[in-house]
């Protein structure tokens, strides 16, 4: 009887590992990859929009101040950080 109990537990464990739950890490990785890519794309778009505004201000004869330069630098740093995170979350893509 003791052997049967151990066998049942072993079979149950093997069944859990071989079932649909085994696909979950791949799906989770895909979801985290998608989320990371979307965040990186949004941050990149935000940076490019701010850079266009910055250059438009200069082309119109304006003189962007420290606040504008700092904001642009912060957006660029955030875009770079999120792009690096997306690259780590999506190996091989």
N, CA and C atoms as an extended XYZ file, in Angstrom:
279
Properties=species:S:1:pos:R:3:atomname:S:1:resname:S:1:resid:I:1 pbc="F F F"
N         0.814       -1.191        0.000 N   UNK     1
C         0.000        0.000        0.000 CA  UNK     1
C         0.861        1.259        0.000 C   UNK     1
N         1.934        1.213        0.700 N   UNK     2
C         2.814        2.366        0.765 CA  UNK     2
C         3.394        2.675       -0.616 C   UNK     2
N         3.757        1.659       -1.376 N   UNK     3
C         4.285        1.838       -2.730 CA  UNK     3
C         3.245        2.487       -3.639 C   UNK     3
N         2.025        2.075       -3.524 N   UNK     4
C         0.952        2.618       -4.363 CA  UNK     4
C         0.760        4.112       -4.095 C   UNK     4
N         0.875        4.515       -2.831 N   UNK     5
C         0.730        5.925       -2.496 CA  UNK     5
C         1.855        6.737       -3.117 C   UNK     5
N         3.074        6.237       -3.020 N   UNK     6
C         4.207        6.948       -3.602 CA  UNK     6
C         4.068        7.015       -5.115 C   UNK     6
N         3.610        5.934       -5.733 N   UNK     7
C         3.426        5.908       -7.175 CA  UNK     7
C         2.357        6.908       -7.602 C   UNK     7
N         1.284        6.973       -6.860 N   UNK     8
C         0.198        7.898       -7.187 CA  UNK     8
C         0.682        9.340       -7.111 C   UNK     8
N         1.441        9.648       -6.077 N   UNK     9
C         1.956       11.003       -5.942 CA  UNK     9
C         2.911       11.301       -7.092 C   UNK     9
N         3.763       10.349       -7.448 N   UNK    10
C         4.693       10.546       -8.556 CA  UNK    10
C         3.962       10.739       -9.864 C   UNK    10
N         2.920        9.958      -10.092 N   UNK    11
C         2.138       10.079      -11.320 CA  UNK    11
C         1.419       11.419      -11.360 C   UNK    11
N         0.909       11.842      -10.228 N   UNK    12
C         0.225       13.129      -10.158 CA  UNK    12
C         1.196       14.250      -10.485 C   UNK    12
N         2.392       14.188       -9.915 N   UNK    13
C         3.382       15.224      -10.188 CA  UNK    13
C         3.764       15.232      -11.655 C   UNK    13
N         3.982       14.054      -12.228 N   UNK    14
C         4.341       13.979      -13.640 CA  UNK    14
C         3.212       14.527      -14.503 C   UNK    14
N         1.985       14.234      -14.142 N   UNK    15
C         0.839       14.735      -14.896 CA  UNK    15
C         0.737       16.249      -14.829 C   UNK    15
N         1.046       16.821      -13.684 N   UNK    16
C         0.982       18.271      -13.548 CA  UNK    16
C         2.052       18.945      -14.394 C   UNK    16
N         3.227       18.342      -14.448 N   UNK    17
C         4.309       18.948      -15.208 CA  UNK    17
C         4.108       18.817      -16.716 C   UNK    17
N         3.433       17.755      -17.129 N   UNK    18
C         3.271       17.527      -18.561 CA  UNK    18
C         2.004       18.177      -19.116 C   UNK    18
N         1.149       18.662      -18.273 N   UNK    19
C        -0.135       19.206      -18.723 CA  UNK    19
C        -0.032       20.614      -19.254 C   UNK    19
N        -1.170       21.263      -19.446 N   UNK    20
C        -1.217       22.612      -19.999 CA  UNK    20
C        -0.481       23.644      -19.157 C   UNK    20
N        -0.311       23.367      -17.867 N   UNK    21
C         0.396       24.325      -17.017 CA  UNK    21
C         1.833       24.493      -17.476 C   UNK    21
N         2.361       23.494      -18.167 N   UNK    22
C         3.725       23.597      -18.665 CA  UNK    22
C         3.834       24.675      -19.739 C   UNK    22
N         2.761       24.973      -20.421 N   UNK    23
C         2.765       26.001      -21.461 CA  UNK    23
C         2.691       27.403      -20.863 C   UNK    23
N         2.302       27.518      -19.623 N   UNK    24
C         2.120       28.831      -19.006 CA  UNK    24
C         3.386       29.676      -18.995 C   UNK    24
N         4.570       29.136      -18.666 N   UNK    25
C         5.744       30.002      -18.674 CA  UNK    25
C         6.004       30.625      -20.045 C   UNK    25
N         5.774       29.874      -21.105 N   UNK    26
C         5.969       30.418      -22.441 CA  UNK    26
C         4.972       31.542      -22.708 C   UNK    26
N         3.718       31.325      -22.336 N   UNK    27
C         2.701       32.356      -22.515 CA  UNK    27
C         3.012       33.566      -21.651 C   UNK    27
N         3.471       33.317      -20.433 N   UNK    28
C         3.827       34.417      -19.542 CA  UNK    28
C         5.000       35.195      -20.118 C   UNK    28
N         5.992       34.474      -20.655 N   UNK    29
C         7.143       35.145      -21.242 CA  UNK    29
C         6.697       35.983      -22.436 C   UNK    29
N         5.795       35.442      -23.258 N   UNK    30
C         5.297       36.178      -24.409 CA  UNK    30
C         4.554       37.436      -23.961 C   UNK    30
N         3.735       37.308      -22.920 N   UNK    31
C         3.012       38.471      -22.423 CA  UNK    31
C         3.965       39.528      -21.888 C   UNK    31
N         4.976       39.118      -21.125 N   UNK    32
C         5.913       40.093      -20.581 CA  UNK    32
C         6.728       40.721      -21.701 C   UNK    32
N         7.003       39.947      -22.740 N   UNK    33
C         7.710       40.483      -23.903 CA  UNK    33
C         6.854       41.537      -24.597 C   UNK    33
N         5.600       41.221      -24.816 N   UNK    34
C         4.689       42.151      -25.485 CA  UNK    34
C         4.531       43.435      -24.683 C   UNK    34
N         4.362       43.298      -23.394 N   UNK    35
C         4.211       44.472      -22.526 CA  UNK    35
C         5.478       45.319      -22.560 C   UNK    35
N         6.632       44.666      -22.500 N   UNK    36
C         7.903       45.397      -22.525 CA  UNK    36
C         8.098       46.117      -23.855 C   UNK    36
N         7.753       45.446      -24.950 N   UNK    37
C         7.884       46.082      -26.262 CA  UNK    37
C         6.950       47.279      -26.398 C   UNK    37
N         5.722       47.131      -25.923 N   UNK    38
C         4.773       48.240      -26.007 CA  UNK    38
C         5.236       49.434      -25.182 C   UNK    38
N         5.766       49.166      -24.003 N   UNK    39
C         6.262       50.252      -23.152 CA  UNK    39
C         7.448       50.947      -23.817 C   UNK    39
N         8.335       50.168      -24.415 N   UNK    40
C         9.502       50.743      -25.094 CA  UNK    40
C         9.073       51.574      -26.301 C   UNK    40
N         8.118       51.083      -27.054 N   UNK    41
C         7.637       51.822      -28.220 CA  UNK    41
C         6.973       53.135      -27.810 C   UNK    41
N         6.183       53.107      -26.732 N   UNK    42
C         5.531       54.327      -26.264 CA  UNK    42
C         6.563       55.341      -25.776 C   UNK    42
N         7.548       54.863      -25.016 N   UNK    43
C         8.586       55.764      -24.511 CA  UNK    43
C         9.391       56.354      -25.666 C   UNK    43
N         9.672       55.547      -26.675 N   UNK    44
C        10.382       56.055      -27.850 CA  UNK    44
C         9.564       57.091      -28.590 C   UNK    44
N         8.272       56.834      -28.733 N   UNK    45
C         7.389       57.799      -29.404 CA  UNK    45
C         7.305       59.100      -28.612 C   UNK    45
N         7.236       58.996      -27.283 N   UNK    46
C         7.187       60.199      -26.438 CA  UNK    46
C         8.467       61.018      -26.605 C   UNK    46
N         9.608       60.325      -26.640 N   UNK    47
C        10.887       61.017      -26.808 CA  UNK    47
C        10.938       61.711      -28.170 C   UNK    47
N        10.558       60.995      -29.220 N   UNK    48
C        10.622       61.581      -30.562 CA  UNK    48
C         9.665       62.772      -30.702 C   UNK    48
N         8.508       62.698      -30.095 N   UNK    49
C         7.568       63.819      -30.135 CA  UNK    49
C         8.158       65.034      -29.417 C   UNK    49
N         8.776       64.791      -28.262 N   UNK    50
C         9.385       65.904      -27.525 CA  UNK    50
C        10.569       66.479      -28.289 C   UNK    50
N        11.330       65.620      -28.959 N   UNK    51
C        12.473       66.098      -29.746 CA  UNK    51
C        11.994       66.953      -30.920 C   UNK    51
N        10.898       66.538      -31.559 N   UNK    52
C        10.336       67.348      -32.652 CA  UNK    52
C         9.893       68.718      -32.139 C   UNK    52
N         9.232       68.734      -30.981 N   UNK    53
C         8.789       70.002      -30.396 CA  UNK    53
C         9.982       70.889      -30.045 C   UNK    53
N        11.021       70.280      -29.506 N   UNK    54
C        12.233       70.996      -29.131 CA  UNK    54
C        12.864       71.646      -30.360 C   UNK    54
N        13.000       70.858      -31.446 N   UNK    55
C        13.594       71.395      -32.676 CA  UNK    55
C        12.685       72.428      -33.326 C   UNK    55
N        11.384       72.235      -33.243 N   UNK    56
C        10.445       73.218      -33.794 CA  UNK    56
C        10.581       74.546      -33.060 C   UNK    56
N        10.786       74.476      -31.761 N   UNK    57
C        10.963       75.695      -30.974 CA  UNK    57
C        12.234       76.417      -31.415 C   UNK    57
N        13.305       75.667      -31.640 N   UNK    58
C        14.561       76.273      -32.093 CA  UNK    58
C        14.394       76.855      -33.497 C   UNK    58
N        13.759       76.078      -34.391 N   UNK    59
C        13.570       76.549      -35.774 CA  UNK    59
C        12.678       77.784      -35.850 C   UNK    59
N        11.819       77.965      -34.861 N   UNK    60
C        10.953       79.146      -34.830 CA  UNK    60
C        11.653       80.338      -34.185 C   UNK    60
N        12.944       80.180      -33.893 N   UNK    61
C        13.692       81.285      -33.317 CA  UNK    61
C        13.719       81.279      -31.798 C   UNK    61
N        13.158       80.248      -31.196 N   UNK    62
C        13.126       80.172      -29.742 CA  UNK    62
C        14.429       79.634      -29.164 C   UNK    62
N        14.524       79.748      -27.886 N   UNK    63
C        15.705       79.282      -27.167 CA  UNK    63
C        15.253       78.395      -26.014 C   UNK    63
N        15.192       77.075      -26.245 N   UNK    64
C        14.763       76.175      -25.169 CA  UNK    64
C        15.669       76.342      -23.949 C   UNK    64
N        15.050       76.279      -22.806 N   UNK    65
C        15.790       76.458      -21.568 CA  UNK    65
C        16.222       75.132      -20.967 C   UNK    65
N        16.735       75.236      -19.771 N   UNK    66
C        17.228       74.065      -19.055 CA  UNK    66
C        16.125       73.055      -18.809 C   UNK    66
N        14.942       73.529      -18.491 N   UNK    67
C        13.824       72.621      -18.212 CA  UNK    67
C        13.505       71.768      -19.443 C   UNK    67
N        13.492       72.394      -20.616 N   UNK    68
C        13.207       71.644      -21.842 CA  UNK    68
C        14.311       70.630      -22.142 C   UNK    68
N        15.555       71.041      -21.974 N   UNK    69
C        16.678       70.114      -22.211 CA  UNK    69
C        16.653       68.968      -21.217 C   UNK    69
N        16.378       69.262      -19.963 N   UNK    70
C        16.311       68.206      -18.939 CA  UNK    70
C        15.167       67.235      -19.222 C   UNK    70
N        14.026       67.783      -19.623 N   UNK    71
C        12.880       66.931      -19.932 CA  UNK    71
C        13.204       65.994      -21.104 C   UNK    71
N        13.838       66.535      -22.125 N   UNK    72
C        14.223       65.731      -23.284 CA  UNK    72
C        15.225       64.651      -22.875 C   UNK    72
N        16.175       64.996      -22.038 N   UNK    73
C        17.167       64.023      -21.568 CA  UNK    73
C        16.508       62.918      -20.736 C   UNK    73
N        15.532       63.294      -19.903 N   UNK    74
C        14.820       62.298      -19.103 CA  UNK    74
C        14.022       61.342      -19.987 C   UNK    74
N        13.363       61.895      -21.002 N   UNK    75
C        12.600       61.038      -21.918 CA  UNK    75
C        13.517       60.097      -22.692 C   UNK    75
N        14.675       60.590      -23.094 N   UNK    76
C        15.632       59.743      -23.807 CA  UNK    76
C        16.153       58.632      -22.910 C   UNK    76
N        16.476       58.961      -21.674 N   UNK    77
C        16.965       57.949      -20.733 CA  UNK    77
C        15.906       56.887      -20.465 C   UNK    77
N        14.661       57.323      -20.315 N   UNK    78
C        13.560       56.379      -20.085 CA  UNK    78
C        13.353       55.479      -21.302 C   UNK    78
N        13.421       56.058      -22.497 N   UNK    79
C        13.268       55.267      -23.718 CA  UNK    79
C        14.390       54.240      -23.839 C   UNK    79
N        15.607       54.642      -23.534 N   UNK    80
C        16.743       53.712      -23.593 CA  UNK    80
C        16.605       52.602      -22.559 C   UNK    80
N        16.165       52.966      -21.360 N   UNK    81
C        16.000       51.971      -20.297 CA  UNK    81
C        14.941       50.946      -20.683 C   UNK    81
N        13.807       51.414      -21.187 N   UNK    82
C        12.733       50.504      -21.557 CA  UNK    82
C        13.085       49.667      -22.786 C   UNK    82
N        13.876       50.222      -23.691 N   UNK    83
C        14.329       49.438      -24.849 CA  UNK    83
C        15.251       48.312      -24.386 C   UNK    83
N        16.111       48.588      -23.415 N   UNK    84
C        16.997       47.560      -22.885 CA  UNK    84
C        16.199       46.485      -22.147 C   UNK    84
N        15.177       46.892      -21.394 N   UNK    85
C        14.331       45.921      -20.708 CA  UNK    85
C        13.576       45.039      -21.702 C   UNK    85
N        13.116       45.640      -22.787 N   UNK    86
C        12.405       44.870      -23.808 CA  UNK    86
C        13.347       43.867      -24.468 C   UNK    86
N        14.580       44.279      -24.696 N   UNK    87
C        15.549       43.365      -25.297 CA  UNK    87
C        15.813       42.173      -24.380 C   UNK    87
N        15.847       42.416      -23.077 N   UNK    88
C        16.043       41.306      -22.121 CA  UNK    88
C        14.803       40.434      -22.010 C   UNK    88
N        13.633       41.037      -22.099 N   UNK    89
C        12.379       40.274      -21.960 CA  UNK    89
C        12.047       39.490      -23.220 C   UNK    89
N        12.633       39.870      -24.337 N   UNK    90
C        12.316       39.240      -25.633 CA  UNK    90
C        13.585       38.723      -26.293 C   UNK    90
N        14.239       37.742      -25.711 N   UNK    91
C        15.468       37.248      -26.328 CA  UNK    91
C        15.184       36.644      -27.697 C   UNK    91
N        16.019       36.955      -28.645 N   UNK    92
C        15.893       36.383      -29.973 CA  UNK    92
C        14.889       37.036      -30.878 C   UNK    92
N        14.311       38.181      -30.457 N   UNK    93
C        13.338       38.846      -31.338 CA  UNK    93
C        13.885       40.163      -31.805 C   UNK    93
